[in-house]
Amino acid sequence: MPHISIKMLEGRTEEQKKRAAEAVKNALADSLNMGDRYITVAIEDYNAEEWQDVFKTEITDKFDKVYVKPSYDPKSLL
């Protein structure tokens, strides 16, 4: 069933990550009208330099699969 992988810049607390994962899980369950017991969520942290590669492989190279498009240049994070 759905597995959500959240990739983001480092710096959030464990509590923030837990709240975000729970909120995303609940939103997906609600929008798909399904039970949340089937949904898993992972969070991976990256520094700004690592994010450049993640952005390319996860966003630029898969742009047709990205439903919410970025409105920033990842280089601005360096």
DSSP file (Angstrom, degrees, kcal/mol; ACC not computed):
  #  RESIDUE AA STRUCTURE BP1 BP2  ACC     N-H-->O    O-->H-N    N-H-->O    O-->H-N    TCO  KAPPA ALPHA  PHI   PSI    X-CA   Y-CA   Z-CA
    1    1 A M              0   0    0      0, 0.0    38,-0.1     0, 0.0    39,-0.1   0.000 360.0 360.0 360.0-172.0    0.0    0.0    0.0
    2    2 A P        -     0   0    0      0, 0.0    38,-1.8     0, 0.0     2,-0.5  -0.251 360.0-174.5 -61.5 132.2    1.1    3.6    0.0
    3    3 A H  E     -a   40   0A   0     36,-0.2     2,-0.5     2,-0.0    38,-0.2  -0.996  11.0-155.2-121.9 123.9    4.6    4.3    1.4
    4    4 A I  E     -a   41   0A   0     36,-3.0    38,-2.8    -2,-0.5     2,-0.6  -0.865   4.3-163.8-103.4 127.8    5.4    8.0    1.6
    5    5 A S  E     -a   42   0A   0     -2,-0.5     2,-0.6    36,-0.2    38,-0.2  -0.944   4.5-164.5-113.8 113.1    9.1    9.1    1.6
    6    6 A I  E     -a   43   0A   0     36,-3.3    38,-3.0    -2,-0.6     2,-0.5  -0.865   5.6-173.9 -99.7 121.6    9.7   12.6    2.8
    7    7 A K  E     +a   44   0A   0     -2,-0.6     2,-0.3    36,-0.2    38,-0.2  -0.967  20.1 147.3-115.7 128.3   13.1   14.0    1.9
    8    8 A M  E     -a   45   0A   0     36,-2.3    38,-2.0    -2,-0.5     2,-0.1  -0.952  50.1 -74.2-153.9 169.1   14.1   17.4    3.3
    9    9 A L  E     -a   46   0A   0     -2,-0.3     3,-0.4    36,-0.2    38,-0.2  -0.419  57.0-106.1 -67.5 144.3   16.8   19.6    4.6
   10   10 A E  S    S+     0   0    0     36,-2.6    -1,-0.1     1,-0.2     3,-0.1  -0.190  85.0  81.7 -65.1 161.5   18.1   18.6    8.0
   11   11 A G        +     0   0    0      1,-0.5     2,-0.2    36,-0.0    -1,-0.2   0.282  56.2 116.7 126.1 -10.3   17.3   20.7   11.1
   12   12 A R        -     0   0    0     -3,-0.4    -1,-0.5     1,-0.1     2,-0.1  -0.595  63.1-116.3 -86.9 152.6   13.9   19.6   12.2
   13   13 A T     >  -     0   0    0     -2,-0.2     4,-2.2     1,-0.1     5,-0.2  -0.362  24.6-110.0 -79.7 164.2   13.4   17.9   15.6
   14   14 A E  H  > S+     0   0    0      1,-0.2     4,-2.6     2,-0.2     5,-0.2   0.887 121.1  54.6 -60.1 -38.4   12.2   14.4   16.1
   15   15 A E  H  > S+     0   0    0      2,-0.2     4,-2.4     1,-0.2    -1,-0.2   0.919 107.5  49.0 -63.1 -43.3    8.9   15.8   17.4
   16   16 A Q  H  > S+     0   0    0      1,-0.2     4,-2.6     2,-0.2    -1,-0.2   0.910 111.7  49.7 -61.3 -42.1    8.4   17.9   14.3
   17   17 A K  H  X S+     0   0    0     -4,-2.2     4,-2.8     2,-0.2     5,-0.2   0.912 110.5  49.5 -64.2 -42.8    9.1   14.8   12.1
   18   18 A K  H  X S+     0   0    0     -4,-2.6     4,-2.3     2,-0.2    -2,-0.2   0.915 112.7  47.2 -62.5 -43.1    6.7   12.7   14.0
   19   19 A R  H  X S+     0   0    0     -4,-2.4     4,-2.4     2,-0.2    -2,-0.2   0.915 113.7  47.9 -64.6 -42.7    4.0   15.4   13.7
   20   20 A A  H  X S+     0   0    0     -4,-2.6     4,-2.7     2,-0.2     5,-0.2   0.929 112.0  49.2 -64.2 -45.3    4.6   15.8   10.0
   21   21 A A  H  X S+     0   0    0     -4,-2.8     4,-2.5     1,-0.2    -2,-0.2   0.913 113.0  47.1 -61.2 -43.1    4.6   12.1    9.3
   22   22 A E  H  X S+     0   0    0     -4,-2.3     4,-2.5    -5,-0.2    -1,-0.2   0.912 112.8  49.0 -64.4 -43.2    1.3   11.7   11.2
   23   23 A A  H  X S+     0   0    0     -4,-2.4     4,-2.5     2,-0.2    -2,-0.2   0.906 112.9  46.8 -64.3 -42.5   -0.3   14.6    9.4
   24   24 A V  H  X S+     0   0    0     -4,-2.7     4,-2.5     2,-0.2     5,-0.2   0.919 112.1  51.1 -66.1 -43.5    0.8   13.4    6.0
   25   25 A K  H  X S+     0   0    0     -4,-2.5     4,-2.5    -5,-0.2    -2,-0.2   0.938 113.0  45.4 -57.9 -48.1   -0.4    9.9    6.8
   26   26 A N  H  X S+     0   0    0     -4,-2.5     4,-2.4     1,-0.2    -2,-0.2   0.891 112.2  51.0 -64.8 -40.5   -3.8   11.2    7.9
   27   27 A A  H  X S+     0   0    0     -4,-2.5     4,-2.7     2,-0.2    -1,-0.2   0.906 112.1  47.0 -64.7 -41.0   -4.2   13.5    4.9
   28   28 A L  H  X S+     0   0    0     -4,-2.5     4,-2.3     2,-0.2    -2,-0.2   0.933 112.0  49.6 -67.0 -45.0   -3.4   10.7    2.5
   29   29 A A  H  X>S+     0   0    0     -4,-2.5     5,-2.3    -5,-0.2     4,-0.6   0.915 114.4  46.3 -58.7 -43.1   -5.8    8.3    4.2
   30   30 A D  H ><5S+     0   0    0     -4,-2.4     3,-0.6     3,-0.2    -2,-0.2   0.926 113.5  46.8 -66.1 -46.1   -8.5   10.9    4.1
   31   31 A S  H 3<5S+     0   0    0     -4,-2.7    -1,-0.2     1,-0.2    -2,-0.2   0.805 119.0  40.7 -70.7 -28.0   -8.0   11.9    0.5
   32   32 A L  H 3<5S-     0   0    0     -4,-2.3    -1,-0.2    -5,-0.2    -2,-0.2   0.453 106.0-127.9 -96.1  -1.8   -7.9    8.3   -0.7
   33   33 A N  T <<5 +     0   0    0     -4,-0.6     2,-0.3    -3,-0.6    -3,-0.2   0.953  66.1 123.0  54.5  55.4  -10.7    7.3    1.6
   34   34 A M      < -     0   0    0     -5,-2.3    -1,-0.2    -6,-0.1    -2,-0.1  -0.917  69.1 -85.4-139.8 164.1   -8.8    4.4    3.1
   35   35 A G    >   -     0   0    0     -2,-0.3     3,-0.9     1,-0.1     4,-0.1  -0.439  29.8-136.1 -70.0 145.4   -7.6    3.2    6.4
   36   36 A D  G >  S+     0   0    0      1,-0.2     3,-1.5     2,-0.1    -1,-0.1   0.578  90.9  84.1 -80.9  -7.7   -4.4    4.6    7.7
   37   37 A R  G 3  S+     0   0    0      1,-0.3    -1,-0.2    -8,-0.0    -2,-0.0   0.680  88.2  55.3 -68.1 -14.8   -3.1    1.2    8.9
   38   38 A Y  G <  S+     0   0    0     -3,-0.9     2,-0.4     2,-0.0    -1,-0.3   0.487  91.8  90.5 -92.6  -4.5   -1.9    0.6    5.4
   39   39 A I    <   -     0   0    0     -3,-1.5     2,-0.3   -38,-0.1   -36,-0.2  -0.789  51.9-173.6-102.9 132.9    0.2    3.7    5.1
   40   40 A T  E     -a    3   0A   0    -38,-1.8   -36,-3.0    -2,-0.4     2,-0.4  -0.919   5.4-160.6-120.2 151.6    3.9    4.0    6.1
   41   41 A V  E     -a    4   0A   0     -2,-0.3     2,-0.4   -38,-0.2   -36,-0.2  -0.996   6.0-174.1-136.1 130.0    6.0    7.2    6.2
   42   42 A A  E     -a    5   0A   0    -38,-2.8   -36,-3.3    -2,-0.4     2,-0.4  -0.927   8.4-156.7-119.6 148.3    9.8    7.6    6.2
   43   43 A I  E     -a    6   0A   0     -2,-0.4     2,-0.4   -38,-0.2   -36,-0.2  -0.992   7.0-171.6-127.6 129.9   11.7   10.8    6.6
   44   44 A E  E     -a    7   0A   0    -38,-3.0   -36,-2.3    -2,-0.4     2,-0.3  -0.977  11.8-147.1-121.6 132.4   15.3   11.3    5.3
   45   45 A D  E     -a    8   0A   0     -2,-0.4     2,-0.3   -38,-0.2   -36,-0.2  -0.754  17.1-179.9 -99.0 143.9   17.4   14.4    6.2
   46   46 A Y  E     -a    9   0A   0    -38,-2.0   -36,-2.6    -2,-0.3     2,-0.1  -0.978  25.2-124.3-137.6 150.1   19.9   15.9    3.8
   47   47 A N     >  -     0   0    0     -2,-0.3     4,-2.3   -38,-0.2   -36,-0.0  -0.445  43.2 -96.4 -83.9 172.0   22.3   18.9    4.1
   48   48 A A  H  > S+     0   0    0      1,-0.2     4,-0.7     2,-0.2    29,-0.1   0.838 124.3  50.2 -61.2 -35.1   22.1   21.6    1.4
   49   49 A E  H >> S+     0   0    0      1,-0.2     3,-0.9     2,-0.2     4,-0.6   0.933 111.9  46.4 -69.7 -45.9   24.9   20.1   -0.7
   50   50 A E  H >> S+     0   0    0      1,-0.2     4,-1.8     2,-0.2     3,-0.8   0.851 102.9  66.8 -61.9 -34.1   23.4   16.6   -0.6
   51   51 A W  H 3X S+     0   0    0     -4,-2.3     4,-3.2     1,-0.2    -1,-0.2   0.786  87.5  67.7 -60.1 -28.4   20.0   18.1   -1.5
   52   52 A Q  H <X S+     0   0    0     -3,-0.9     4,-1.7    -4,-0.7    -1,-0.2   0.923 105.4  40.9 -58.6 -44.9   21.4   19.1   -4.9
   53   53 A D  H <X S+     0   0    0     -3,-0.8     4,-2.7    -4,-0.6     5,-0.3   0.897 114.8  51.5 -69.9 -41.5   21.7   15.4   -6.0
   54   54 A V  H  X S+     0   0    0     -4,-1.8     4,-3.1     1,-0.2     5,-0.5   0.926 108.5  52.1 -61.0 -44.5   18.3   14.5   -4.4
   55   55 A F  H  X>S+     0   0    0     -4,-3.2     5,-2.4     1,-0.2     4,-2.0   0.911 111.9  46.7 -58.2 -44.1   16.6   17.3   -6.2
   56   56 A K  I  <>S+     0   0    0     -4,-1.7     5,-3.2    -5,-0.2     6,-0.2   0.956 119.5  37.0 -65.1 -50.1   18.0   16.1   -9.5
   57   57 A T  I  <5S+     0   0    0     -4,-2.7    -2,-0.2     3,-0.2    -1,-0.2   0.859 127.4  34.2 -73.9 -34.7   17.2   12.4   -9.1
   58   58 A E  I  <5S+     0   0    0     -4,-3.1    -3,-0.2    -5,-0.3    -1,-0.2   0.735 135.3  13.9 -93.5 -24.2   13.8   12.9   -7.3
   59   59 A I  I  <5S+     0   0    0     -4,-2.0     3,-0.5    -5,-0.5    -3,-0.2   0.768 126.3  40.9-117.4 -61.8   12.5   16.0   -9.0
   60   60 A T  I > <S+     0   0    0     -5,-2.4     3,-1.1     1,-0.2    -3,-0.2   0.938 120.4  43.3 -59.5 -49.3   14.3   17.1  -12.1
   61   61 A D  T 3 <S+     0   0    0     -5,-3.2    -1,-0.2    -6,-0.3    -4,-0.1   0.646 124.1  36.9 -74.1 -14.2   14.7   13.6  -13.5
   62   62 A K  T >> S+     0   0    0     -3,-0.5     3,-2.6    -6,-0.2     4,-0.7  -0.079  73.1 137.6-124.2  32.2   11.1   12.6  -12.6
   63   63 A F  G X4  +     0   0    0     -3,-1.1     3,-0.9     1,-0.3    -1,-0.1   0.799  67.9  60.1 -55.4 -33.3    9.4   15.9  -13.3
   64   64 A D  G 34 S+     0   0    0      1,-0.2    -1,-0.3    -4,-0.1    -2,-0.1   0.688 107.5  46.8 -69.0 -16.7    6.4   14.2  -15.0
   65   65 A K  G <4 S+     0   0    0     -3,-2.6     2,-0.7    -6,-0.2    -1,-0.2   0.482  86.9 100.3-100.3  -5.9    5.6   12.4  -11.8
   66   66 A V    <<  -     0   0    0     -3,-0.9     3,-0.1    -4,-0.7    -7,-0.0  -0.733  48.2-176.1 -85.1 113.3    6.0   15.4   -9.5
   67   67 A Y  S    S+     0   0    0     -2,-0.7     2,-0.6     1,-0.2    -1,-0.2   0.781  77.2  46.2 -83.7 -28.6    2.4   16.6   -8.7
   68   68 A V  S    S-     0   0    0      0, 0.0    -1,-0.2     0, 0.0     0, 0.0  -0.940  89.0-147.4-114.7 107.5    3.4   19.7   -6.7
   69   69 A K        -     0   0    0     -2,-0.6     2,-0.1    -3,-0.1    -2,-0.0  -0.410  18.1-106.8 -78.1 147.4    6.2   21.4   -8.7
   70   70 A P        -     0   0    0      0, 0.0    -1,-0.1     0, 0.0    -4,-0.0  -0.397  19.9-164.1 -71.4 148.7    9.0   23.3   -7.0
   71   71 A S        +     0   0    0     -2,-0.1     2,-0.3     2,-0.0    -2,-0.0  -0.079  67.0  66.4-121.3  31.8    9.0   27.1   -7.1
   72   72 A Y  S    S-     0   0    0      0, 0.0     3,-0.0     0, 0.0     0, 0.0  -0.961  80.0-115.1-145.5 161.2   12.6   27.5   -6.0
   73   73 A D    >   -     0   0    0     -2,-0.3     3,-2.1     1,-0.1     4,-0.3  -0.892  22.3-142.2 -96.7 123.9   16.1   26.8   -7.4
   74   74 A P  G >  S+     0   0    0      0, 0.0     3,-1.7     0, 0.0     4,-0.2   0.772  98.3  68.3 -60.6 -23.9   17.9   24.3   -5.2
   75   75 A K  G >  S+     0   0    0      1,-0.3     3,-1.5     2,-0.2   -23,-0.0   0.758  84.4  71.9 -65.0 -22.4   21.1   26.1   -5.6
   76   76 A S  G <  S+     0   0    0     -3,-2.1    -1,-0.3     1,-0.3     0, 0.0   0.658  89.5  62.5 -66.5 -13.3   19.6   28.9   -3.6
   77   77 A L  G <         0   0    0     -3,-1.7    -1,-0.3    -4,-0.3    -2,-0.2   0.599 360.0 360.0 -86.7 -12.2   20.0   26.6   -0.5
   78   78 A L    <         0   0    0     -3,-1.5    -1,-0.2    -4,-0.2    -2,-0.1   0.478 360.0 360.0 -77.2 360.0   23.8   26.5   -0.8
